[in-house]
Amino acid sequence: MRKNRAFRAALASAALTTSLAFASLPASSQQLQHFPVTSLNVGIHLIKAEVATTEAQREQGLMFREKMGSNEGMVFQFGAPQGICMWMKNTLIPLSVAFIDETGKIINIEEMKAQTLDSHCAQQPAFYALEMNKGWFKQKNIKPGTVIEGLPKQ
């Protein structure tokens, strides 16, 4: 009888842990959350970018997305220049990220593989990060020093 109680207690504990683990999954894995959208200009190129401004939005980012349009992306706004690193946990599509200063100038661009925990960091304090489909910046001949216009202000 004692073993049976211990077994039930362990089973109840496991069920509670599983429930809590599911509840702590990002909302995006249960339901994709889309963010406000803004238009950005990079020379002749127009980008439709979702804007992530809060910590929770930046943590979710583009997780669990299965595709993204050719001129679509996500801009992360950090509120002040800082050391920024991005990773691809639960991100299903490969991306390129441009780290951007407060004037809109690209600091550096990194290529990121899907579903990895590799860190991709700004080479100096950045105010924004812009994620696009992998290779987008290279295909458009957009390099560090290029200015992105229309970035959201605080």
Secondary structure by P-SEA (a helix, b strand, c coil): caaaaaaaaaaaaaaaaaaaaaaaccccccbbbbcbbbbbbccccccbbbbbccaaaaaacccccccccccbbbbbbcccccbbbbbbccccccbbbbbbcccccccbbbbbbccccbbbbbcccccbbbbccccccccccccccccccccccc
